[in-house]
Amino acid sequence: MRVHRLLPVLLIVALVMALVPVATAQETISMRIRCKAVPPVEEWRCNNFAQVESQVEAALGINLELELIQDNLDWGPYKQEFQLAAEAGQAVDIILSGHEDIGAWAQAGFIIPLDDLIPNYPEFADVVPSLWESMKAPDGKIYGIPQDAEARPLYFSKPLLRDLGWSDEEIEALPDKIKAGEFTFADMLDVAQEAVELGVVEEGNGYWHRPRNGPDFLYFYYGMGGQVLDEAGNLVFDKQAALDVYKLFEDARARGIMAGKHLGIEWADWHTAVSSAENVLFWTGGTWNWGDWAVNYVADRGGEDYLFENIGVALVPALKTGKPLTLTHPLAYMVSASSKHPEVAMALLAAITTPEANNRHAIESAHLGILNAQLESEDYKNARFLSLTHPMLEYTTFIPNHPSWGAWSEAYWTGIQSVESGEMSAEAALDVVVNRLQNEIPGIVIR
């Protein structure tokens, strides 16, 4: 009898339990993130995600299992690794790469557009507006979140200029003269030739560019008045601008300023040569090189203090257009089409798109900030090298996010290699490059 009396009560309890939500274990979501980084100065590219893991877990009510894959693999194998995984539908959730990959990877379906997701996160509203343009594919959609920015300046050896008879006042005034267009690239080559002839530097060490292909070489083409895209979005190759670039390097070789001896050398050897300020008079590189040199190449000489004492930094001097210039190559976080949780990926990206997180990376690696608020933060303002180079963004150019940009770039670079190494004349190199572009890029506009 007692059981029968309790039965209605038990039924009521069961009904209540069915209607009241019962706390369950939080969902566990795994996220894989791939970053290329020069240790130790660029490691915040992936490590920043670990800093915000618990914050995102609390905001989304989930458990996160982050797998951060970070090393300094060369760009070629690094990108190929992602592409092969993406083709198999097994790519990482977030991939960090150069913004120029957006065109090809969006077209191939390897990454997803982010336009509908970006407005959900207020952090992205503070990104420097011009950087969003570099995140767009030819279809006009945004496929990337800026990770960093930079400039690619001219560097020069102060001790070697002193050996040429320059006063300290003349050396310190050089960046402003370049900015004003009063010291051009032609002037720079004249000084470099003088240094070779007087034995201040060895033949071929008057001016060095990077030892292998990269975005940098485009500012020479831009400086000669070249155009890369037309109004319809087609790739353009301006023969006269390219020929002017090839003649520039051909002439520099003939004058002993360059000898092609730094072409293809190992990066470590290139950095060792230039960062000492003892071997090469002028060279072009990236702002991030400064942070790398301070930690990995001249730390035993005083690090950044040694660099400021011995190396000057300026815009790339004016070429045919008469304007000094530089190039910005923002890296971008992209969300893979293989990701099962793009909304979680975006929450992680929003959490590291803050002045605090980006300052950690920018200050340690000598990259430029991506957020307006960073310019007002004391840490950023107190970073001497960033304060010196951030204004260069007013003179910057970008490479295009076109699917065939890689083919354009490699062909153009082949011409530079050929004339600098003495294998071809400028005119012969141009013919080879034009034929290659016509064969490899359907629809390219040759002018």
C-alpha positions in Angstrom: 0.0 0.0 0.0 2.8 2.4 0.8 4.3 1.9 -2.6 1.0 2.7 -4.3 0.7 5.9 -2.3 4.2 7.0 -3.4 3.6 6.3 -7.1 1.9 9.6 -7.9 4.7 11.4 -6.1 7.4 9.6 -8.1 5.6 10.3 -11.3 5.5 14.0 -10.5 9.2 14.0 -9.7 10.0 12.3 -13.0 7.9 14.8 -14.9 9.7 17.7 -13.3 13.1 16.2 -14.0 12.1 15.8 -17.6 11.1 19.4 -17.9 14.1 21.0 -16.1 17.4 21.1 -18.1 20.0 18.8 -16.6 23.6 20.0 -16.6 25.7 18.0 -19.0 29.4 17.8 -19.8 30.6 20.6 -22.0 31.3 19.8 -25.6 35.0 19.3 -26.4 36.1 20.9 -29.7 39.5 20.3 -31.2 41.2 23.1 -33.2 44.4 22.8 -35.1 46.3 26.0 -36.0 49.4 26.2 -38.2 51.8 29.1 -38.1 55.2 29.8 -39.6 57.5 31.7 -37.2 61.1 32.6 -36.8 62.1 31.6 -33.3 62.0 33.1 -30.8 60.9 36.5 -32.0 57.7 35.5 -34.0 56.4 32.7 -31.8 53.4 34.8 -30.6 51.8 34.0 -34.0 50.6 30.7 -32.6 51.3 31.2 -28.9 48.8 34.0 -28.6 46.0 31.4 -29.1 47.1 29.6 -26.0 46.8 32.9 -24.0 43.1 33.2 -24.9 42.1 29.6 -24.8 40.3 29.8 -21.4 38.7 33.1 -22.4 37.1 31.6 -25.5 36.1 28.4 -23.6 34.2 30.5 -21.1 32.6 32.7 -23.7 31.4 29.7 -25.8 30.8 27.3 -22.9 33.0 24.6 -24.5 36.2 22.8 -23.8 38.9 23.5 -26.3 41.7 21.2 -27.3 44.2 23.4 -29.2 46.9 21.9 -31.3 49.4 24.6 -32.2 51.8 23.6 -35.0 54.5 26.2 -35.3 57.9 26.0 -36.9 60.1 27.8 -39.5 59.6 25.6 -42.5 60.4 27.3 -45.8 57.4 29.0 -47.4 57.3 26.6 -50.4 56.9 23.3 -48.4 54.8 25.1 -45.8 52.2 26.1 -48.4 52.3 22.9 -50.2 51.7 21.0 -47.0 48.5 23.0 -46.5 47.4 22.6 -50.1 47.8 18.8 -50.1 45.9 18.5 -46.8 43.1 20.9 -48.1 42.7 18.8 -51.2 42.1 15.8 -49.0 39.7 17.7 -46.7 42.1 17.3 -43.8 43.6 20.7 -43.5 44.1 22.6 -40.2 41.3 24.8 -38.9 43.3 28.0 -39.2 46.3 28.6 -41.5 48.6 31.6 -41.3 50.1 32.6 -44.7 50.8 35.6 -46.9 47.8 37.6 -48.1 48.7 36.8 -51.7 47.6 33.2 -51.2 44.0 34.3 -50.7 43.4 34.5 -54.5 44.5 31.0 -55.4 43.2 29.3 -52.2 39.8 31.0 -52.4 39.4 30.0 -56.0 40.4 26.4 -55.1 37.9 26.3 -52.2 40.6 25.7 -49.6 39.5 28.7 -47.4 36.1 30.2 -46.6 34.8 33.8 -47.0 34.5 35.6 -43.6 32.3 38.6 -44.5 29.2 37.2 -42.7 31.2 36.3 -39.6 33.4 39.4 -39.1 30.5 41.7 -38.0 29.8 39.3 -35.0 33.0 40.3 -33.3 33.6 44.0 -32.4 37.4 43.4 -32.1 37.7 43.4 -35.9 36.2 46.9 -36.2 39.6 48.4 -35.0 41.7 46.9 -37.8 43.5 49.5 -40.0 41.0 49.9 -42.9 43.6 49.6 -45.7 44.6 46.1 -44.4 41.1 44.7 -45.2 41.8 45.5 -48.9 44.7 43.1 -48.8 42.4 40.4 -47.4 40.1 40.3 -50.4 40.0 37.8 -53.2 39.1 38.9 -56.8 35.5 38.1 -56.0 35.5 41.0 -53.5 35.0 38.9 -50.4 37.2 38.9 -47.4 39.0 35.6 -46.7 41.6 36.6 -44.1 42.1 38.3 -40.8 45.3 40.4 -40.6 47.9 39.0 -38.4 50.6 41.6 -38.8 51.9 44.3 -41.1 55.4 45.5 -41.9 57.4 47.7 -44.2 60.3 46.8 -46.4 62.9 49.5 -46.0 66.4 50.4 -47.2 69.1 49.7 -44.6 72.6 51.2 -44.7 75.8 50.8 -42.8 76.8 53.9 -40.8 80.4 52.8 -40.2 81.0 52.2 -44.0 79.5 55.6 -44.8 81.9 57.1 -42.3 84.7 55.3 -44.1 83.6 57.1 -47.2 84.0 60.4 -45.4 80.3 61.1 -44.5 79.8 63.1 -41.3 77.5 61.8 -38.5 75.2 64.7 -39.4 75.0 63.6 -43.1 74.4 60.0 -42.1 71.5 60.9 -39.8 70.0 63.2 -42.4 69.9 60.5 -45.1 66.4 59.1 -44.3 64.8 62.5 -44.5 66.6 63.3 -47.7 65.3 60.0 -49.2 61.8 60.8 -47.9 61.9 64.2 -49.6 63.1 62.7 -52.9 66.5 64.5 -52.6 68.5 61.2 -52.5 67.3 58.8 -55.2 68.1 55.1 -56.0 70.4 56.4 -58.7 72.2 58.5 -56.0 72.5 55.4 -53.8 74.1 53.4 -56.6 76.6 56.2 -57.2 77.6 56.1 -53.5 77.8 52.3 -53.7 80.0 52.4 -56.7 82.3 54.9 -55.0 82.6 52.5 -52.0 83.6 49.6 -54.3 86.1 51.7 -56.2 87.7 53.0 -53.0 87.8 49.5 -51.4 85.5 50.4 -48.6 83.5 47.3 -49.6 84.4 44.3 -51.8 83.1 44.3 -55.3 79.5 43.2 -55.4 78.8 44.4 -51.8 77.6 47.9 -52.7 74.0 46.9 -52.6 72.2 43.6 -51.7 68.6 42.7 -52.0 67.1 39.5 -50.5 68.8 36.3 -51.8 65.7 34.7 -53.3 62.3 35.7 -54.7 59.8 37.5 -52.6 57.4 40.4 -52.6 60.2 43.0 -52.3 61.0 43.1 -56.0 57.6 44.4 -56.9 58.5 47.9 -55.5 61.2 48.2 -58.2 58.5 47.5 -60.8 56.1 50.0 -59.1 58.9 52.5 -58.8 59.4 52.3 -62.6 55.7 53.1 -63.2 54.6 49.5 -63.7 51.0 48.3 -63.2 50.0 44.8 -62.0 46.2 44.8 -62.4 44.0 46.5 -64.8 40.5 47.8 -64.1 39.0 44.4 -65.0 41.2 42.6 -62.5 43.5 41.0 -65.1 47.2 40.6 -64.4 49.3 43.1 -66.4 52.9 43.0 -67.3 54.4 46.4 -68.4 57.4 45.6 -70.6 59.0 49.0 -70.3 58.8 49.1 -66.5 60.2 45.6 -66.3 63.0 46.4 -68.8 63.9 49.5 -66.7 64.2 47.2 -63.6 66.4 44.7 -65.5 68.6 47.5 -66.9 68.9 48.9 -63.3 70.4 45.6 -62.1 72.4 45.1 -65.3 74.0 48.5 -64.8 74.7 47.8 -61.1 76.5 44.6 -62.1 78.5 46.4 -64.8 79.6 49.0 -62.2 80.7 46.4 -59.6 78.0 47.4 -57.2 76.4 43.9 -57.4 77.9 40.7 -58.6 75.2 38.2 -58.1 77.2 36.4 -55.4 74.5 36.8 -52.8 71.9 35.2 -55.1 70.6 31.9 -53.5 72.8 32.0 -50.5 71.4 30.7 -47.2 69.3 33.2 -45.2 71.6 32.8 -42.2 74.6 33.8 -44.3 72.8 36.7 -45.7 71.6 38.0 -42.3 75.1 37.5 -40.8 76.7 39.6 -43.6 74.3 42.5 -43.5 73.6 42.7 -39.7 77.2 43.2 -38.8 77.2 46.5 -40.8 80.8 45.6 -41.8 80.4 44.0 -45.2 77.6 45.5 -47.2 76.9 49.2 -47.7 73.2 49.3 -48.7 70.6 46.5 -48.5 66.8 46.1 -48.6 64.9 43.9 -46.3 61.9 43.8 -43.9 61.2 45.6 -40.6 61.0 42.1 -39.0 64.6 41.5 -39.9 65.6 44.0 -37.2 64.1 42.0 -34.4 65.7 38.8 -35.8 69.1 40.5 -36.0 68.9 41.8 -32.5 68.2 38.4 -31.0 69.8 35.9 -33.3 72.7 37.7 -34.9 74.2 40.6 -32.9 73.0 39.8 -29.4 76.6 39.3 -28.3 77.5 42.8 -29.6 74.7 44.6 -27.8 71.5 43.6 -29.7 69.2 46.4 -30.6 71.6 49.1 -29.2 74.3 47.8 -31.6 71.8 48.0 -34.5 70.8 51.6 -33.8 74.4 52.6 -33.5 75.5 51.0 -36.7 72.6 50.6 -39.1 70.3 53.3 -40.6 66.8 52.7 -41.9 64.9 54.6 -44.6 62.3 54.3 -47.3 63.4 52.7 -50.6 64.7 55.7 -52.6 62.8 57.1 -55.5 63.1 55.5 -58.9 61.5 56.6 -62.2 58.2 57.8 -60.5 60.1 60.2 -58.3 58.5 59.0 -55.1 60.2 57.0 -52.3 58.3 53.8 -51.5 58.1 50.5 -49.6 55.9 47.4 -49.6 53.7 45.9 -47.0 53.0 42.2 -47.0 50.4 41.5 -44.3 50.2 37.9 -43.1 46.7 36.6 -42.7 44.9 34.0 -40.6 42.5 32.1 -42.9 39.8 29.6 -41.9 40.1 26.4 -43.7 37.2 24.9 -45.6 38.1 21.6 -43.8 37.2 23.2 -40.4 34.0 21.8 -38.8 33.8 24.7 -36.4 34.5 28.0 -38.2 32.6 29.9 -35.6 35.0 28.7 -32.9 37.9 29.6 -35.2 36.6 33.1 -35.6 36.1 33.5 -31.8 39.8 32.5 -31.3 40.9 35.0 -34.0 38.8 37.8 -32.5 40.3 37.1 -29.0 43.8 37.6 -30.3 42.9 40.7 -32.4 43.5 43.0 -29.5 46.2 45.6 -28.8 47.6 43.5 -26.0 47.9 40.3 -28.0 49.2 42.0 -31.2 51.7 44.2 -29.3 53.3 41.0 -27.9 54.0 40.0 -31.5 54.7 43.4 -33.0 57.2 44.6 -30.3 59.2 41.3 -30.1 59.3 40.7 -33.8 59.6 44.3 -35.2 56.4 44.0 -37.1 53.9 46.9 -37.4 50.6 46.9 -35.6 47.3 46.1 -37.3 45.0 48.0 -35.0 44.3 51.7 -34.6 44.4 51.4 -30.8 47.9 50.1 -30.9 49.2 53.4 -32.0 47.9 54.9 -28.8 49.2 52.2 -26.5 52.3 53.1 -24.4 54.1 49.8 -25.1 53.8 50.4 -28.9 54.7 54.0 -28.7 57.8 53.3 -26.6 59.1 50.7 -29.1 61.7 52.9 -30.7 62.1 50.9 -34.0 58.3 50.7 -34.5 57.9 54.4 -33.9 60.6 55.0 -36.5 59.1 52.7 -39.2 55.3 52.9 -38.7 55.0 56.1 -40.7 56.4 54.2 -43.7 52.9 52.7 -44.2 52.0 56.1 -45.8 54.2 55.1 -48.7 53.3 51.5 -49.0 52.3 49.2 -51.8 50.8 45.7 -51.9 51.1 42.7 -54.1 47.8 41.5 -55.7 45.6 38.6 -54.5 45.4 37.1 -57.9 45.4 33.3 -58.4 48.2 33.6 -61.0 50.4 36.0 -58.9 52.9 33.3 -58.2 53.5 32.6 -61.8 53.9 36.3 -62.6 56.3 36.8 -59.7 58.5 33.8 -60.5 58.8 34.9 -64.2 59.6 38.5 -63.2 62.2 37.3 -60.7 63.8 35.0 -63.3 64.6 38.1 -65.3 66.3 39.8 -62.3 68.4 36.7 -61.6 69.4 36.4 -65.2 70.8 39.9 -65.6 72.3 40.2 -62.1 74.2 36.9 -62.6 75.4 38.0 -66.0 73.6 35.2 -67.9 71.5 37.5 -70.1 71.2 41.1 -71.2 68.2 43.1 -69.9 66.6 42.9 -73.4 67.1 39.1 -73.7 65.8 38.5 -70.2 62.6 40.5 -71.0 61.9 38.4 -74.0 62.2 35.2 -72.0 60.0 36.6 -69.3 57.3 37.7 -71.7 57.2 34.3 -73.4 56.9 32.6 -70.1 54.1 34.8 -68.9 52.2 34.3 -72.1 52.5 30.5 -71.8 51.7 30.3 -68.1 49.0 32.9 -67.5 46.0 32.9 -69.8 44.5 36.3 -70.3 47.5 38.2 -69.1 47.8 41.7 -70.5 51.2 42.5 -72.0 51.8 46.2 -72.5 
